[in-house]
Amino acid sequence: MSESISLDVTGMKCGGCESNVTTKLETIDGVISVNAMSKEKKVEVEFNTEKTNIEEISQAITDAGFVVE
Ligand SMILES: [Cu+2]
């Protein structure tokens, strides 16, 4: 089953930051698509609920150096 979430993420300043978040999240098995928007301070993620979860996704964003609100 897949689920889409929208996380409030601060710290992204430009397209490079968006790429960093996207690349990091795409390394997680189960992540289907990522839409990082620095201007809106949001990251939309579609993922397979049998393979990953919000906690793992949030942790990956934190590890990439950004803050999940
Ligand atoms: Cu940047």
N, CA, C, O and the ligand as a Tripos MOL2 file, in Angstrom:
@<TRIPOS>MOLECULE
protein
  277   275    70     0     0
PROTEIN
NO_CHARGES

@<TRIPOS>ATOM
      1 N           0.8240   -1.1960    0.0000 N.3       1 MET1
      2 CA          0.0000    0.0000    0.0000 C.3       1 MET1
      3 C           0.8610    1.2490    0.0000 C.2       1 MET1
      4 O           1.9120    1.2750    0.6400 O.2       1 MET1
      5 N           0.4360    2.2780   -0.7030 N.am      2 SER2
      6 CA          1.2360    3.4940   -0.6770 C.3       2 SER2
      7 C           0.4760    4.6090    0.0180 C.2       2 SER2
      8 O          -0.7540    4.6500    0.0430 O.2       2 SER2
      9 N           1.2770    5.5210    0.5860 N.am      3 GLU3
     10 CA          0.7180    6.6400    1.3200 C.3       3 GLU3
     11 C           1.4840    7.8920    0.9250 C.2       3 GLU3
     12 O           2.6860    7.8300    0.6660 O.2       3 GLU3
     13 N           0.7980    9.0240    0.8760 N.am      4 SER4
     14 CA          1.4670   10.2840    0.5830 C.3       4 SER4
     15 C           1.4180   11.1610    1.8130 C.2       4 SER4
     16 O           0.3760   11.3080    2.4520 O.2       4 SER4
     17 N           2.5790   11.7500    2.1390 N.am      5 ILE5
     18 CA          2.6240   12.6470    3.2880 C.3       5 ILE5
     19 C           3.2440   13.9660    2.8600 C.2       5 ILE5
     20 O           3.9790   14.0360    1.8750 O.2       5 ILE5
     21 N           2.9370   15.0070    3.6150 N.am      6 SER6
     22 CA          3.5240   16.3110    3.3770 C.3       6 SER6
     23 C           4.1450   16.7590    4.6920 C.2       6 SER6
     24 O           3.4440   16.9700    5.6820 O.2       6 SER6
     25 N           5.4810   16.9030    4.6920 N.am      7 LEU7
     26 CA          6.1850   17.2830    5.9150 C.3       7 LEU7
     27 C           6.6250   18.7400    5.8380 C.2       7 LEU7
     28 O           7.0270   19.2200    4.7780 O.2       7 LEU7
     29 N           6.5460   19.4440    6.9760 N.am      8 ASP8
     30 CA          7.0630   20.8130    7.0460 C.3       8 ASP8
     31 C           8.5500   20.7070    7.3620 C.2       8 ASP8
     32 O           8.9420   20.1880    8.4070 O.2       8 ASP8
     33 N           9.3650   21.2050    6.4450 N.am      9 VAL9
     34 CA         10.8150   21.0770    6.5950 C.3       9 VAL9
     35 C          11.4690   22.4360    6.4290 C.2       9 VAL9
     36 O          11.2680   23.1070    5.4170 O.2       9 VAL9
     37 N          12.2530   22.8440    7.4210 N.am     10 THR10
     38 CA         12.9660   24.1110    7.2940 C.3      10 THR10
     39 C          14.4520   23.8510    7.0690 C.2      10 THR10
     40 O          14.9760   22.7880    7.4020 O.2      10 THR10
     41 N          15.1120   24.8520    6.4940 N.am     11 GLY11
     42 CA         16.5390   24.7510    6.2410 C.3      11 GLY11
     43 C          16.8830   24.6450    4.7640 C.2      11 GLY11
     44 O          18.0370   24.8290    4.3800 O.2      11 GLY11
     45 N          15.8860   24.3480    3.9330 N.am     12 MET12
     46 CA         16.1450   24.2710    2.4920 C.3      12 MET12
     47 C          16.1320   25.6900    1.9280 C.2      12 MET12
     48 O          15.1770   26.4420    2.1210 O.2      12 MET12
     49 N          17.2200   26.0420    1.2220 N.am     13 LYS13
     50 CA         17.3290   27.4120    0.7340 C.3      13 LYS13
     51 C          17.3060   27.5370   -0.7890 C.2      13 LYS13
     52 O          17.0400   28.6110   -1.3280 O.2      13 LYS13
     53 N          17.5820   26.4470   -1.4610 N.am     14 CYS14
     54 CA         17.7000   26.5500   -2.9160 C.3      14 CYS14
     55 C          17.4720   25.1930   -3.5740 C.2      14 CYS14
     56 O          17.1540   24.2070   -2.9100 O.2      14 CYS14
     57 N          17.6390   25.1680   -4.8740 N.am     15 GLY15
     58 CA         17.4560   23.9300   -5.6170 C.3      15 GLY15
     59 C          18.4430   22.8540   -5.2010 C.2      15 GLY15
     60 O          18.1420   21.6620   -5.2620 O.2      15 GLY15
     61 N          19.6360   23.2880   -4.7730 N.am     16 GLY16
     62 CA         20.6410   22.3170   -4.3170 C.3      16 GLY16
     63 C          20.1710   21.5840   -3.0840 C.2      16 GLY16
     64 O          20.3510   20.3730   -2.9590 O.2      16 GLY16
     65 N          19.5590   22.3350   -2.1620 N.am     17 CYS17
     66 CA         19.0190   21.7270   -0.9410 C.3      17 CYS17
     67 C          17.8950   20.7550   -1.2910 C.2      17 CYS17
     68 O          17.8040   19.6640   -0.7280 O.2      17 CYS17
     69 N          17.0470   21.1650   -2.2230 N.am     18 GLU18
     70 CA         15.9490   20.2890   -2.6580 C.3      18 GLU18
     71 C          16.5210   18.9870   -3.2170 C.2      18 GLU18
     72 O          16.0050   17.9050   -2.9360 O.2      18 GLU18
     73 N          17.5810   19.0950   -4.0040 N.am     19 SER19
     74 CA         18.2170   17.9020   -4.5770 C.3      19 SER19
     75 C          18.7980   17.0200   -3.4950 C.2      19 SER19
     76 O          18.6940   15.7950   -3.5580 O.2      19 SER19
     77 N          19.4220   17.6540   -2.4830 N.am     20 ASN20
     78 CA         20.0140   16.8740   -1.3940 C.3      20 ASN20
     79 C          18.9500   16.0460   -0.6740 C.2      20 ASN20
     80 O          19.1430   14.8620   -0.4010 O.2      20 ASN20
     81 N          17.8330   16.6910   -0.3760 N.am     21 VAL21
     82 CA         16.7370   15.9920    0.3080 C.3      21 VAL21
     83 C          16.1950   14.8720   -0.5730 C.2      21 VAL21
     84 O          15.9840   13.7470   -0.1190 O.2      21 VAL21
     85 N          15.9770   15.2010   -1.8300 N.am     22 THR22
     86 CA         15.4120   14.2160   -2.7670 C.3      22 THR22
     87 C          16.3270   13.0130   -2.9190 C.2      22 THR22
     88 O          15.8790   11.8690   -2.8470 O.2      22 THR22
     89 N          17.6050   13.2750   -3.1290 N.am     23 THR23
     90 CA         18.5790   12.1840   -3.3130 C.3      23 THR23
     91 C          18.6330   11.2980   -2.0870 C.2      23 THR23
     92 O          18.6500   10.0710   -2.1850 O.2      23 THR23
     93 N          18.6610   11.9490   -0.9130 N.am     24 LYS24
     94 CA         18.7330   11.1940    0.3380 C.3      24 LYS24
     95 C          17.5000   10.2890    0.5040 C.2      24 LYS24
     96 O          17.6200    9.1150    0.8550 O.2      24 LYS24
     97 N          16.3310   10.8530    0.2490 N.am     25 LEU25
     98 CA         15.0980   10.0720    0.4370 C.3      25 LEU25
     99 C          14.9730    8.9510   -0.5830 C.2      25 LEU25
    100 O          14.4040    7.8980   -0.2940 O.2      25 LEU25
    101 N          15.5040    9.1820   -1.7690 N.am     26 GLU26
    102 CA         15.4080    8.1520   -2.8080 C.3      26 GLU26
    103 C          16.2900    6.9380   -2.5060 C.2      26 GLU26
    104 O          16.1440    5.8920   -3.1380 O.2      26 GLU26
    105 N          17.2070    7.0760   -1.5410 N.am     27 THR27
    106 CA         18.0320    5.9140   -1.1580 C.3      27 THR27
    107 C          17.2440    4.9650   -0.2460 C.2      27 THR27
    108 O          17.6570    3.8250   -0.0290 O.2      27 THR27
    109 N          16.1170    5.4350    0.2840 N.am     28 ILE28
    110 CA         15.3130    4.5800    1.1720 C.3      28 ILE28
    111 C          14.4740    3.6200    0.3340 C.2      28 ILE28
    112 O          13.7370    4.0280   -0.5630 O.2      28 ILE28
    113 N          14.6050    2.3390    0.6520 N.am     29 ASP29
    114 CA         13.7990    1.3410   -0.0380 C.3      29 ASP29
    115 C          12.3310    1.5670    0.3130 C.2      29 ASP29
    116 O          11.9710    1.5860    1.4900 O.2      29 ASP29
    117 N          11.4990    1.7340   -0.6790 N.am     30 GLY30
    118 CA         10.0780    1.9410   -0.4210 C.3      30 GLY30
    119 C           9.6070    3.3410   -0.7570 C.2      30 GLY30
    120 O           8.4070    3.5880   -0.8690 O.2      30 GLY30
    121 N          10.5630    4.2750   -0.9210 N.am     31 VAL31
    122 CA         10.1610    5.6270   -1.3100 C.3      31 VAL31
    123 C           9.8590    5.6440   -2.8030 C.2      31 VAL31
    124 O          10.6980    5.2610   -3.6180 O.2      31 VAL31
    125 N           8.6640    6.0860   -3.1520 N.am     32 ILE32
    126 CA          8.2020    6.0460   -4.5360 C.3      32 ILE32
    127 C           8.4750    7.3710   -5.2430 C.2      32 ILE32
    128 O           8.9870    7.3900   -6.3620 O.2      32 ILE32
    129 N           8.1330    8.4720   -4.5870 N.am     33 SER33
    130 CA          8.4190    9.7650   -5.2020 C.3      33 SER33
    131 C           8.6180   10.8270   -4.1390 C.2      33 SER33
    132 O           8.0880   10.7350   -3.0320 O.2      33 SER33
    133 N           9.4060   11.8540   -4.5070 N.am     34 VAL34
    134 CA          9.7240   12.9390   -3.5800 C.3      34 VAL34
    135 C           9.5390   14.2600   -4.3030 C.2      34 VAL34
    136 O           9.9580   14.4210   -5.4490 O.2      34 VAL34
    137 N           8.9040   15.2080   -3.6140 N.am     35 ASN35
    138 CA          8.7820   16.5550   -4.1630 C.3      35 ASN35
    139 C           9.1840   17.5270   -3.0620 C.2      35 ASN35
    140 O           8.3940   17.8460   -2.1730 O.2      35 ASN35
    141 N          10.4340   17.9920   -3.1390 N.am     36 ALA36
    142 CA         10.9430   18.9250   -2.1290 C.3      36 ALA36
    143 C          10.7730   20.3530   -2.6370 C.2      36 ALA36
    144 O          11.2020   20.6870   -3.7420 O.2      36 ALA36
    145 N          10.1380   21.1950   -1.8120 N.am     37 MET37
    146 CA          9.8680   22.5780   -2.2050 C.3      37 MET37
    147 C          10.4190   23.5300   -1.1530 C.2      37 MET37
    148 O           9.8280   23.7140   -0.0890 O.2      37 MET37
    149 N          11.5580   24.1310   -1.4690 N.am     38 SER38
    150 CA         12.2200   25.0030   -0.4910 C.3      38 SER38
    151 C          11.3820   26.2420   -0.1720 C.2      38 SER38
    152 O          11.3070   26.6610    0.9830 O.2      38 SER38
    153 N          10.7620   26.8190   -1.1780 N.am     39 LYS39
    154 CA          9.9640   28.0280   -0.9830 C.3      39 LYS39
    155 C           8.7910   27.7880   -0.0340 C.2      39 LYS39
    156 O           8.5110   28.5900    0.8570 O.2      39 LYS39
    157 N           8.1200   26.6680   -0.2500 N.am     40 GLU40
    158 CA          6.9510   26.3290    0.5670 C.3      40 GLU40
    159 C           7.3450   25.6750    1.8800 C.2      40 GLU40
    160 O           6.5020   25.4580    2.7510 O.2      40 GLU40
    161 N           8.6510   25.3550    2.0230 N.am     41 LYS41
    162 CA          9.1630   24.6560    3.2010 C.3      41 LYS41
    163 C           8.4110   23.3360    3.4210 C.2      41 LYS41
    164 O           8.0400   22.9880    4.5420 O.2      41 LYS41
    165 N           8.2050   22.6310    2.3350 N.am     42 LYS42
    166 CA          7.4950   21.3570    2.4170 C.3      42 LYS42
    167 C           8.2020   20.2750    1.6140 C.2      42 LYS42
    168 O           8.8510   20.5390    0.6020 O.2      42 LYS42
    169 N           8.0540   19.0630    2.0960 N.am     43 VAL43
    170 CA          8.5410   17.9140    1.3390 C.3      43 VAL43
    171 C           7.4010   16.9010    1.2710 C.2      43 VAL43
    172 O           6.9250   16.3980    2.2880 O.2      43 VAL43
    173 N           6.9810   16.6220    0.0460 N.am     44 GLU44
    174 CA          5.9320   15.6320   -0.1640 C.3      44 GLU44
    175 C           6.6060   14.3110   -0.5200 C.2      44 GLU44
    176 O           7.4910   14.2520   -1.3730 O.2      44 GLU44
    177 N           6.1670   13.2680    0.1470 N.am     45 VAL45
    178 CA          6.7670   11.9630   -0.1010 C.3      45 VAL45
    179 C           5.6660   10.9220   -0.2630 C.2      45 VAL45
    180 O           4.7410   10.8380    0.5450 O.2      45 VAL45
    181 N           5.7870   10.1330   -1.3230 N.am     46 GLU46
    182 CA          4.9070    8.9930   -1.5040 C.3      46 GLU46
    183 C           5.7490    7.7590   -1.2220 C.2      46 GLU46
    184 O           6.8480    7.6100   -1.7580 O.2      46 GLU46
    185 N           5.2290    6.8770   -0.3780 N.am     47 PHE47
    186 CA          6.0370    5.7090   -0.0230 C.3      47 PHE47
    187 C           5.1800    4.4680    0.1790 C.2      47 PHE47
    188 O           3.9710    4.5420    0.3980 O.2      47 PHE47
    189 N           5.8500    3.3310    0.0950 N.am     48 ASN48
    190 CA          5.2160    2.0340    0.3070 C.3      48 ASN48
    191 C           5.2120    1.7600    1.8140 C.2      48 ASN48
    192 O           6.2680    1.6280    2.4320 O.2      48 ASN48
    193 N           4.0090    1.6760    2.3960 N.am     49 THR49
    194 CA          3.9000    1.5370    3.8530 C.3      49 THR49
    195 C           4.4000    0.1910    4.3740 C.2      49 THR49
    196 O           4.6010    0.0240    5.5770 O.2      49 THR49
    197 N           4.6020   -0.7740    3.4650 N.am     50 GLU50
    198 CA          5.1360   -2.0640    3.9100 C.3      50 GLU50
    199 C           6.6470   -2.0400    3.9870 C.2      50 GLU50
    200 O           7.2540   -2.9320    4.5800 O.2      50 GLU50
    201 N           7.2710   -1.0150    3.3850 N.am     51 LYS51
    202 CA          8.7410   -0.9810    3.3380 C.3      51 LYS51
    203 C           9.3800    0.1100    4.1760 C.2      51 LYS51
    204 O          10.5050   -0.0460    4.6510 O.2      51 LYS51
    205 N           8.6640    1.2210    4.3610 N.am     52 THR52
    206 CA          9.2510    2.2950    5.1570 C.3      52 THR52
    207 C           8.1400    3.0260    5.9050 C.2      52 THR52
    208 O           6.9690    2.6620    5.8000 O.2      52 THR52
    209 N           8.5120    4.0510    6.6560 N.am     53 ASN53
    210 CA          7.5270    4.7600    7.4700 C.3      53 ASN53
    211 C           7.9460    6.2190    7.6570 C.2      53 ASN53
    212 O           9.0340    6.6280    7.2510 O.2      53 ASN53
    213 N           7.0630    6.9840    8.2770 N.am     54 ILE54
    214 CA          7.3200    8.4180    8.4530 C.3      54 ILE54
    215 C           8.5700    8.6550    9.3020 C.2      54 ILE54
    216 O           9.3340    9.5840    9.0370 O.2      54 ILE54
    217 N           8.7790    7.8220   10.3150 N.am     55 GLU55
    218 CA          9.9360    7.9960   11.1950 C.3      55 GLU55
    219 C          11.2460    7.8820   10.4070 C.2      55 GLU55
    220 O          12.1600    8.6890   10.5730 O.2      55 GLU55
    221 N          11.3120    6.8610    9.5480 N.am     56 GLU56
    222 CA         12.5360    6.6530    8.7630 C.3      56 GLU56
    223 C          12.7610    7.8010    7.7820 C.2      56 GLU56
    224 O          13.8900    8.2430    7.5720 O.2      56 GLU56
    225 N          11.6770    8.2700    7.1910 N.am     57 ILE57
    226 CA         11.7520    9.3730    6.2400 C.3      57 ILE57
    227 C          12.1910   10.6600    6.9500 C.2      57 ILE57
    228 O          13.0510   11.3880    6.4560 O.2      57 ILE57
    229 N          11.5900   10.9290    8.1120 N.am     58 SER58
    230 CA         11.9590   12.1210    8.8820 C.3      58 SER58
    231 C          13.4200   12.0650    9.3010 C.2      58 SER58
    232 O          14.1280   13.0720    9.2560 O.2      58 SER58
    233 N          13.8710   10.8710    9.7120 N.am     59 GLN59
    234 CA         15.2580   10.7100   10.1430 C.3      59 GLN59
    235 C          16.2240   11.0020    8.9920 C.2      59 GLN59
    236 O          17.2670   11.6260    9.1890 O.2      59 GLN59
    237 N          15.8660   10.5450    7.7950 N.am     60 ALA60
    238 CA         16.7280   10.7640    6.6250 C.3      60 ALA60
    239 C          16.8350   12.2540    6.3080 C.2      60 ALA60
    240 O          17.9010   12.7410    5.9300 O.2      60 ALA60
    241 N          15.7270   12.9710    6.4640 N.am     61 ILE61
    242 CA         15.7500   14.4250    6.2160 C.3      61 ILE61
    243 C          16.6510   15.1000    7.2570 C.2      61 ILE61
    244 O          17.4440   15.9840    6.9310 O.2      61 ILE61
    245 N          16.5120   14.6660    8.5130 N.am     62 THR62
    246 CA         17.3500   15.1970    9.5890 C.3      62 THR62
    247 C          18.8300   14.9020    9.3070 C.2      62 THR62
    248 O          19.6860   15.7720    9.4700 O.2      62 THR62
    249 N          19.1180   13.6670    8.8820 N.am     63 ASP63
    250 CA         20.4950   13.2830    8.5740 C.3      63 ASP63
    251 C          21.0820   14.1160    7.4420 C.2      63 ASP63
    252 O          22.2900   14.3470    7.3880 O.2      63 ASP63
    253 N          20.2100   14.5660    6.5330 N.am     64 ALA64
    254 CA         20.6820   15.3880    5.4030 C.3      64 ALA64
    255 C          20.9450   16.8290    5.8470 C.2      64 ALA64
    256 O          21.4500   17.6370    5.0670 O.2      64 ALA64
    257 N          20.6030   17.1520    7.1040 N.am     65 GLY65
    258 CA         20.9220   18.4620    7.6440 C.3      65 GLY65
    259 C          19.7660   19.4440    7.6820 C.2      65 GLY65
    260 O          19.9690   20.6490    7.8330 O.2      65 GLY65
    261 N          18.5530   18.9270    7.5440 N.am     66 PHE66
    262 CA         17.4010   19.8180    7.5720 C.3      66 PHE66
    263 C          16.5170   19.5000    8.7830 C.2      66 PHE66
    264 O          16.7030   18.4850    9.4540 O.2      66 PHE66
    265 N          15.5720   20.3700    9.0430 N.am     67 VAL67
    266 CA         14.7590   20.2400   10.2550 C.3      67 VAL67
    267 C          13.3130   19.9410    9.9140 C.2      67 VAL67
    268 O          12.6510   20.7120    9.2200 O.2      67 VAL67
    269 N          12.8310   18.8070   10.4120 N.am     68 VAL68
    270 CA         11.4320   18.4370   10.2350 C.3      68 VAL68
    271 C          10.6630   19.0240   11.4030 C.2      68 VAL68
    272 O          10.9270   18.7000   12.5610 O.2      68 VAL68
    273 N           9.7050   19.8970   11.0890 N.am     69 GLU69
    274 CA          8.9460   20.5850   12.1520 C.3      69 GLU69
    275 C           7.8690   19.6910   12.7460 C.2      69 GLU69
    276 O           7.1440   20.1140   13.6470 O.2      69 GLU69
    277 CU         20.5830   25.1380   -0.9710 Cu       70 CU70
@<TRIPOS>BOND
     1     1     2 1
     2     2     3 1
     3     3     4 2
     4     3     5 am
     5     5     6 1
     6     6     7 1
     7     7     8 2
     8     7     9 am
     9     9    10 1
    10    10    11 1
    11    11    12 2
    12    11    13 am
    13    13    14 1
    14    14    15 1
    15    15    16 2
    16    15    17 am
    17    17    18 1
    18    18    19 1
    19    19    20 2
    20    19    21 am
    21    21    22 1
    22    22    23 1
    23    23    24 2
    24    23    25 am
    25    25    26 1
    26    26    27 1
    27    27    28 2
    28    27    29 am
    29    29    30 1
    30    30    31 1
    31    31    32 2
    32    31    33 am
    33    33    34 1
    34    34    35 1
    35    35    36 2
    36    35    37 am
    37    37    38 1
    38    38    39 1
    39    39    40 2
    40    39    41 am
    41    41    42 1
    42    42    43 1
    43    43    44 2
    44    43    45 am
    45    45    46 1
    46    46    47 1
    47    47    48 2
    48    47    49 am
    49    49    50 1
    50    50    51 1
    51    51    52 2
    52    51    53 am
    53    53    54 1
    54    54    55 1
    55    55    56 2
    56    55    57 am
    57    57    58 1
    58    58    59 1
    59    59    60 2
    60    59    61 am
    61    61    62 1
    62    62    63 1
    63    63    64 2
    64    63    65 am
    65    65    66 1
    66    66    67 1
    67    67    68 2
    68    67    69 am
    69    69    70 1
    70    70    71 1
    71    71    72 2
    72    71    73 am
    73    73    74 1
    74    74    75 1
    75    75    76 2
    76    75    77 am
    77    77    78 1
    78    78    79 1
    79    79    80 2
    80    79    81 am
    81    81    82 1
    82    82    83 1
    83    83    84 2
    84    83    85 am
    85    85    86 1
    86    86    87 1
    87    87    88 2
    88    87    89 am
    89    89    90 1
    90    90    91 1
    91    91    92 2
    92    91    93 am
    93    93    94 1
    94    94    95 1
    95    95    96 2
    96    95    97 am
    97    97    98 1
    98    98    99 1
    99    99   100 2
   100    99   101 am
   101   101   102 1
   102   102   103 1
   103   103   104 2
   104   103   105 am
   105   105   106 1
   106   106   107 1
   107   107   108 2
   108   107   109 am
   109   109   110 1
   110   110   111 1
   111   111   112 2
   112   111   113 am
   113   113   114 1
   114   114   115 1
   115   115   116 2
   116   115   117 am
   117   117   118 1
   118   118   119 1
   119   119   120 2
   120   119   121 am
   121   121   122 1
   122   122   123 1
   123   123   124 2
   124   123   125 am
   125   125   126 1
   126   126   127 1
   127   127   128 2
   128   127   129 am
   129   129   130 1
   130   130   131 1
   131   131   132 2
   132   131   133 am
   133   133   134 1
   134   134   135 1
   135   135   136 2
   136   135   137 am
   137   137   138 1
   138   138   139 1
   139   139   140 2
   140   139   141 am
   141   141   142 1
   142   142   143 1
   143   143   144 2
   144   143   145 am
   145   145   146 1
   146   146   147 1
   147   147   148 2
   148   147   149 am
   149   149   150 1
   150   150   151 1
   151   151   152 2
   152   151   153 am
   153   153   154 1
   154   154   155 1
   155   155   156 2
   156   155   157 am
   157   157   158 1
   158   158   159 1
   159   159   160 2
   160   159   161 am
   161   161   162 1
   162   162   163 1
   163   163   164 2
   164   163   165 am
   165   165   166 1
   166   166   167 1
   167   167   168 2
   168   167   169 am
   169   169   170 1
   170   170   171 1
   171   171   172 2
   172   171   173 am
   173   173   174 1
   174   174   175 1
   175   175   176 2
   176   175   177 am
   177   177   178 1
   178   178   179 1
   179   179   180 2
   180   179   181 am
   181   181   182 1
   182   182   183 1
   183   183   184 2
   184   183   185 am
   185   185   186 1
   186   186   187 1
   187   187   188 2
   188   187   189 am
   189   189   190 1
   190   190   191 1
   191   191   192 2
   192   191   193 am
   193   193   194 1
   194   194   195 1
   195   195   196 2
   196   195   197 am
   197   197   198 1
   198   198   199 1
   199   199   200 2
   200   199   201 am
   201   201   202 1
   202   202   203 1
   203   203   204 2
   204   203   205 am
   205   205   206 1
   206   206   207 1
   207   207   208 2
   208   207   209 am
   209   209   210 1
   210   210   211 1
   211   211   212 2
   212   211   213 am
   213   213   214 1
   214   214   215 1
   215   215   216 2
   216   215   217 am
   217   217   218 1
   218   218   219 1
   219   219   220 2
   220   219   221 am
   221   221   222 1
   222   222   223 1
   223   223   224 2
   224   223   225 am
   225   225   226 1
   226   226   227 1
   227   227   228 2
   228   227   229 am
   229   229   230 1
   230   230   231 1
   231   231   232 2
   232   231   233 am
   233   233   234 1
   234   234   235 1
   235   235   236 2
   236   235   237 am
   237   237   238 1
   238   238   239 1
   239   239   240 2
   240   239   241 am
   241   241   242 1
   242   242   243 1
   243   243   244 2
   244   243   245 am
   245   245   246 1
   246   246   247 1
   247   247   248 2
   248   247   249 am
   249   249   250 1
   250   250   251 1
   251   251   252 2
   252   251   253 am
   253   253   254 1
   254   254   255 1
   255   255   256 2
   256   255   257 am
   257   257   258 1
   258   258   259 1
   259   259   260 2
   260   259   261 am
   261   261   262 1
   262   262   263 1
   263   263   264 2
   264   263   265 am
   265   265   266 1
   266   266   267 1
   267   267   268 2
   268   267   269 am
   269   269   270 1
   270   270   271 1
   271   271   272 2
   272   271   273 am
   273   273   274 1
   274   274   275 1
   275   275   276 2
@<TRIPOS>SUBSTRUCTURE
     1 MET1         2 RESIDUE 1 A MET
     2 SER2         6 RESIDUE 1 A SER
     3 GLU3        10 RESIDUE 1 A GLU
     4 SER4        14 RESIDUE 1 A SER
     5 ILE5        18 RESIDUE 1 A ILE
     6 SER6        22 RESIDUE 1 A SER
     7 LEU7        26 RESIDUE 1 A LEU
     8 ASP8        30 RESIDUE 1 A ASP
     9 VAL9        34 RESIDUE 1 A VAL
    10 THR10       38 RESIDUE 1 A THR
    11 GLY11       42 RESIDUE 1 A GLY
    12 MET12       46 RESIDUE 1 A MET
    13 LYS13       50 RESIDUE 1 A LYS
    14 CYS14       54 RESIDUE 1 A CYS
    15 GLY15       58 RESIDUE 1 A GLY
    16 GLY16       62 RESIDUE 1 A GLY
    17 CYS17       66 RESIDUE 1 A CYS
    18 GLU18       70 RESIDUE 1 A GLU
    19 SER19       74 RESIDUE 1 A SER
    20 ASN20       78 RESIDUE 1 A ASN
    21 VAL21       82 RESIDUE 1 A VAL
    22 THR22       86 RESIDUE 1 A THR
    23 THR23       90 RESIDUE 1 A THR
    24 LYS24       94 RESIDUE 1 A LYS
    25 LEU25       98 RESIDUE 1 A LEU
    26 GLU26      102 RESIDUE 1 A GLU
    27 THR27      106 RESIDUE 1 A THR
    28 ILE28      110 RESIDUE 1 A ILE
    29 ASP29      114 RESIDUE 1 A ASP
    30 GLY30      118 RESIDUE 1 A GLY
    31 VAL31      122 RESIDUE 1 A VAL
    32 ILE32      126 RESIDUE 1 A ILE
    33 SER33      130 RESIDUE 1 A SER
    34 VAL34      134 RESIDUE 1 A VAL
    35 ASN35      138 RESIDUE 1 A ASN
    36 ALA36      142 RESIDUE 1 A ALA
    37 MET37      146 RESIDUE 1 A MET
    38 SER38      150 RESIDUE 1 A SER
    39 LYS39      154 RESIDUE 1 A LYS
    40 GLU40      158 RESIDUE 1 A GLU
    41 LYS41      162 RESIDUE 1 A LYS
    42 LYS42      166 RESIDUE 1 A LYS
    43 VAL43      170 RESIDUE 1 A VAL
    44 GLU44      174 RESIDUE 1 A GLU
    45 VAL45      178 RESIDUE 1 A VAL
    46 GLU46      182 RESIDUE 1 A GLU
    47 PHE47      186 RESIDUE 1 A PHE
    48 ASN48      190 RESIDUE 1 A ASN
    49 THR49      194 RESIDUE 1 A THR
    50 GLU50      198 RESIDUE 1 A GLU
    51 LYS51      202 RESIDUE 1 A LYS
    52 THR52      206 RESIDUE 1 A THR
    53 ASN53      210 RESIDUE 1 A ASN
    54 ILE54      214 RESIDUE 1 A ILE
    55 GLU55      218 RESIDUE 1 A GLU
    56 GLU56      222 RESIDUE 1 A GLU
    57 ILE57      226 RESIDUE 1 A ILE
    58 SER58      230 RESIDUE 1 A SER
    59 GLN59      234 RESIDUE 1 A GLN
    60 ALA60      238 RESIDUE 1 A ALA
    61 ILE61      242 RESIDUE 1 A ILE
    62 THR62      246 RESIDUE 1 A THR
    63 ASP63      250 RESIDUE 1 A ASP
    64 ALA64      254 RESIDUE 1 A ALA
    65 GLY65      258 RESIDUE 1 A GLY
    66 PHE66      262 RESIDUE 1 A PHE
    67 VAL67      266 RESIDUE 1 A VAL
    68 VAL68      270 RESIDUE 1 A VAL
    69 GLU69      274 RESIDUE 1 A GLU
    70 CU70       277 GROUP 0 **** ****
